[in-house]
């Protein structure tokens, strides 16, 4: 096209449109997404590394460092291994059982006329507790006595007649058959009198049964029948229940594997001490002595029933109460440390021993008998060695430690207005003097 034709085009003509761009995301968005993903990966990795280091006991940046900026130190609690007599105790859950439990039942039937006891009071054996109307039993006794007296009179008359017959027989004035008949009548009447005496004894016993007395000494429970009611001898509920609470027994079960230990301890000691504790094992309810073991093993539980007796002079043990029993077998001398000093790892039990240079050494030990607060160490530890009791979860073998209140720990920093440690202070006449160095 020549310049003339180009100039001849109308001014309203538009240039051709550029080609449409391809449908692809911008390159800037891809770089932003990649950068965010890398940052998230680095953040997760750093958090995981920190948690693993913390679990392994590596101290953080905020922990104090050792002298000269060495390995960091950890503040721990400590205790000294010592020799002590550690008690060998069997613990079990027991039930308080009264030494005697009696249900107060009437022996005869009748109207309950009077009640002489108060619910919950202490009663003594033989004490009168209730009275059944005795009038009908008194009449029955009188009737039995009258029958006996009548038959005794007949017996006396028959004996006199027999004596006369024997005299006549000696004079050959009576037949022997009459004598034998009279002798048989005497024997018959003797049997009748004996029966009458038995009937009289039963009537007198029934009259005595109208007086209901305490069959044992103990505490009487709630009354089930009031005066004015008709009671019978077959009443299963009875009038009340009497339980002997002093002394009182505690029944518990011990594993069958400990029966041999108990029997051996009984051979060495006349009486094994037993202690009853409350449900929380904090309050002592009483002390007593071990009584006996049952004669067989319970096959369902693999335990043997045992019983201990307590004086219960203060009445702290109550019938059917659940208590914790501690049976002391013997005292064993051993090297003991607090229970918190012994830890368990993949290779067994171990403790951290504090060395003279304030570093710790991991040492394997073998534990023995334990109590609530102390643990016996049978192997791996000697008397007088110092062990870590608190803060051991942050320790590793060879790490430096710091003991609370020990010499060599840094004291509190003075206030902002006071001089700092190691700084010179102005002296007299404007001269500055050097402060003596402080112990590190």
Buried (B, 14 or more C-beta within 10 A) or exposed (E): EEEEEEEEEEEEEEEEEEEEEEEEEEEEEEEEEEEEEEEEEEEEEEEEEEEEEEEEBBBEEEBEEBEEEEBBBBBBBBBEBEEBEBBBBBBBEBBBBBBBBBBBBBEBBBBBBEBBBEEEEEBEBEBEBBBBBBEBBBEBBEEBBEBBEEBBEBBEEBBEBBEEBEEBBEEEEBEEEEBEEBBEBBEEBBEBBEEBBEBBEEBBEBBEBBEBBBBBBBBBBEBBBEEEEEBEEEBEEBBBBBBBBBBBBBBBBBBBEBBEBBEEBBEEEEEBBBBBBBEEEEEEBBBBBBBEBBEEBEEEEEBBBBBBBBEBEEEBBBBEBEBBBBBBBBEEEBBBBBBBBBBEEEEEBBBBBBEEEBBBEBBEBEBBBBBEEBBBBEEBBEEEBBBBBBBBEBBBEEBBBBBEEEEEEEEEEEEEEEEEEEEEEEEEEEEEEEEEEEEE
